[in-house]
């Protein structure tokens, strides 16, 4: 399982202005992004994906629930790195049904 951030960041652009005068407009430096959570079943080479707004324990839990729903009641081994969201106390691990 892994996460990847995608998004749009507006970059500062050069503006022409006479020496000593600041440009009369403001550059918008906000950005919008989302995170792609992904897992691959090695046995069937099937991918499971979900888009979420951030990387937190609160967002990891819905992905794990999505994965549980897609895979079913089989035993699942999930390999996690040491990301703060993976070690968060906010993660709720779904049970097999």
Secondary structure by P-SEA (a helix, b strand, c coil): cbbbbbbbbbcbbbbbbcccccccbbbbccccbbbbbbcccccccbbbbbbbccccaaaaaaaaaaaaaaacccbbbbbbccccccccccbbbbccc
